[in-house]
Structures are given as C-alpha cells and as structure tokens.
C-alpha cells in the first residue's frame, strides 16, 4: 500500500482574481500569506505574493467601507 502525503504548510491556495471576500476572511488569508512571504523573503515569488495580498486586502477593505454590514 502507498499513500501520498501532503503537508498542509506546503499547500498554496489557488488565487482567484476578482473573488469577493469579506474583510475578516481577507485578513485571515493575509496573515497566512505573510507567514509564507517571510519564509521566502527577497524572492520574486514572495514579491508577487505580497502584491496579490495587498490587492486582496485593498479590495476587501474598499468593499467593507462602501457597503458596511
């Protein structure tokens, strides 16, 4: 018998652009992204992930302010 083991900390979620998420979910995702970014600090991948994270937080914040509650 064999099994494929997937370590959860190595799993990188698929980024869905233009996905509307609430502010709390965006903050939760950003905290996890920042953990990964600091691990790969200085790499192109970390830079790109930071940019995606910033855009996600900006979009979620603007929606929360525009349409509170």
Buried (B, 14 or more C-beta within 10 A) or exposed (E): EEEEEEEEEEEEEEBEEEEEBEBEEBBEBBEEBEEBBEEEEEEEEBEEBBEBBEEBBEBBEEBBEEEEE
